[in-house]
Structure formats: structure tokens, C-alpha cells
């Protein structure tokens, strides 16, 4: 997961789901370096790998939206 999340092309795929201030490599790196956020991402990734990539994209979008609201507010 970490290698995938550090891939610039993968990051570009995530940007539309992130709030504007978080659409940059620094924010992705922060998410990976924060133990709580990283654990949530790893858990989500593991569960979605079992379901397939399409489900992963949907759940990732929902998780990022919830995470962004918790940081940036409504």
C-alpha cells in the first residue's frame, strides 16, 4: 500500500477525492506518516483488496471525504 500511495500517478487519482488544500504530495506523505491515519488506510486497503478494485475506489472516496471533514471541518 505504501509504495502504491507514494506513486505520483496513484496520488493524482486520489486528488479529486481530497479537499483542495490536501491535493499535494505533502498531504499524502503526512497521511502515510500519521500512525492513526496510516492504520485506517491499511485496514481499508486490506478489506477492499478482498472485494476488488471497484469497491476499493468507492470506499476510498468515502473514507477520504470523512477524513477531510474531520481535519478541515464541514
Steps between C-alpha positions, in 0.01 A plus 500: 500500500775745591676459166170545319412814699841651427458449126436844342246351257303340784509827692353678198214249503428586864512877460140540374380338824706726725413855600696757299753579778595131524562439128876478521773243571571655841148422623524141373834464678346640818217248476755218469715629785210545745465161678125529557422607144741245356336218698156604375629505142668160538185345648287646224744388232514144635122466514457644153762276343273211591201672337667623183633826363163658415384471861836629618458823302151558640601437860820703462293793379264474797786465749693795359189720510437410864868543590521838329191626683652394832812706426360797311154515653164498318 
